[in-house]
């Protein structure tokens, strides 16, 4: 019995699923920009998948148009997510340091840094809640 190791990356496709034919099409600059604008309004990942979906008459989900406050709320949520990931990284690093050292001043600086980031995150959450529901006070 042969052992197989997972080496990462995308799984291998079956031969019938592989795309092997290329079609080269030239566009004028204004045509390409119009096509990019149409693609930007859809959920297509890239130009190739957009053109394939249009030519083969496949359904192409359209991006939902968001109101201004929804755009603001979404951008705030993305910032909050990044902050939470950073805090998680800091916690992991601090945990490793706690297990490997006895330098308590260093740990105290890390704790204060995490506390400052949590305070900043709390402010962003309040700002998000105000943008979503201005009548609710936290």
C-alpha positions as CSV (number, residue, x, y, z in Angstrom):
1,X,0.0,0.0,0.0
2,X,1.5,3.3,-1.1
3,X,1.1,6.3,1.2
4,X,0.2,9.6,-0.4
5,X,1.1,12.9,1.2
6,X,-0.9,16.0,0.8
7,X,1.4,18.5,-0.9
8,X,-1.0,21.5,-0.9
9,X,-2.4,23.4,-3.8
10,X,-5.5,22.7,-5.9
11,X,-6.6,19.1,-6.4
12,X,-5.8,17.5,-9.7
13,X,-8.6,17.8,-12.3
14,X,-9.8,14.9,-14.4
15,X,-8.7,15.1,-18.1
16,X,-12.3,15.9,-19.3
17,X,-12.5,18.9,-16.9
18,X,-9.2,20.5,-18.0
19,X,-9.5,23.5,-20.3
20,X,-7.0,23.0,-23.1
21,X,-8.3,25.2,-25.9
22,X,-7.3,28.9,-26.1
23,X,-9.2,31.7,-27.9
24,X,-7.4,34.9,-28.4
25,X,-9.5,38.0,-29.0
26,X,-8.4,41.6,-29.5
27,X,-10.3,44.6,-28.2
28,X,-10.0,48.3,-28.6
29,X,-9.2,50.1,-25.3
30,X,-12.8,51.5,-25.0
31,X,-14.3,48.0,-25.7
32,X,-12.1,46.4,-23.0
33,X,-13.0,49.1,-20.5
34,X,-16.7,48.6,-21.1
35,X,-16.2,44.8,-20.7
36,X,-14.3,45.4,-17.4
37,X,-17.2,47.7,-16.2
38,X,-19.7,45.0,-17.0
39,X,-17.6,42.3,-15.3
40,X,-17.1,44.5,-12.2
41,X,-20.9,44.5,-11.7
42,X,-20.9,40.7,-11.6
43,X,-19.5,38.0,-9.3
44,X,-17.1,36.8,-12.0
45,X,-13.6,36.4,-10.6
46,X,-11.7,37.4,-13.8
47,X,-12.2,38.4,-17.4
48,X,-11.8,34.8,-18.6
49,X,-14.6,33.4,-16.4
50,X,-16.8,36.4,-17.4
51,X,-16.3,35.9,-21.1
52,X,-16.8,32.1,-20.8
53,X,-20.1,32.7,-18.8
54,X,-21.4,35.2,-21.3
55,X,-20.5,33.1,-24.4
56,X,-21.9,29.8,-23.0
57,X,-25.0,31.5,-21.7
58,X,-24.3,30.5,-18.1
59,X,-26.0,32.3,-15.2
60,X,-23.8,35.2,-14.0
61,X,-24.7,36.4,-10.5
62,X,-24.8,40.2,-10.2
63,X,-23.3,42.0,-7.3
64,X,-25.9,43.6,-5.0
65,X,-25.9,47.3,-5.0
66,X,-25.3,48.6,-1.5
67,X,-26.5,51.9,0.0
68,X,-23.9,54.3,1.3
69,X,-24.4,53.3,4.9
70,X,-24.1,49.6,3.9
71,X,-20.8,50.3,2.1
72,X,-19.5,52.1,5.2
73,X,-20.7,49.3,7.5
74,X,-19.0,46.7,5.2
75,X,-15.7,48.6,5.2
76,X,-15.8,48.9,9.0
77,X,-16.5,45.2,9.3
78,X,-13.5,44.4,7.1
79,X,-11.3,46.7,9.3
80,X,-12.7,45.0,12.5
81,X,-12.0,41.6,11.0
82,X,-8.4,42.6,10.3
83,X,-8.0,44.0,13.8
84,X,-9.4,40.7,15.3
85,X,-6.9,38.7,13.3
86,X,-4.1,40.9,14.5
87,X,-5.2,40.6,18.1
88,X,-5.3,36.8,17.6
89,X,-1.8,36.8,16.3
90,X,-0.6,38.9,19.2
91,X,-2.3,36.5,21.7
92,X,-0.6,33.5,20.1
93,X,2.8,35.3,20.2
94,X,2.3,36.3,23.8
95,X,1.2,32.8,24.8
96,X,4.3,31.4,23.2
97,X,6.4,33.9,25.0
98,X,4.7,33.2,28.3
99,X,5.5,29.5,27.9
100,X,9.2,30.2,26.9
101,X,10.3,33.1,29.1
102,X,10.1,34.7,32.5
103,X,10.5,38.3,31.3
104,X,7.4,39.8,32.8
105,X,8.0,43.3,31.7
106,X,7.9,42.2,28.1
107,X,4.6,40.4,28.8
108,X,3.3,43.5,30.4
109,X,4.1,45.6,27.3
110,X,2.3,42.9,25.1
111,X,-0.7,43.0,27.4
112,X,-0.9,46.8,27.2
113,X,-0.6,46.7,23.4
114,X,-3.4,44.1,23.2
115,X,-5.5,46.2,25.5
116,X,-5.0,49.3,23.3
117,X,-6.0,47.3,20.2
118,X,-9.2,46.0,22.0
119,X,-10.1,49.6,23.0
120,X,-9.7,50.6,19.3
121,X,-11.8,47.7,18.2
122,X,-14.5,48.6,20.7
123,X,-14.6,52.1,19.2
124,X,-14.9,50.7,15.7
125,X,-17.7,48.5,16.7
126,X,-19.5,51.5,18.3
127,X,-19.0,53.4,15.1
128,X,-20.4,50.5,13.0
129,X,-23.4,50.2,15.3
130,X,-24.0,54.0,14.9
131,X,-23.8,53.7,11.1
132,X,-26.2,50.7,11.0
133,X,-28.7,51.9,13.7
134,X,-28.2,55.5,14.8
135,X,-31.0,55.3,17.4
136,X,-29.2,52.6,19.5
137,X,-26.8,54.0,22.1
138,X,-24.1,51.8,23.5
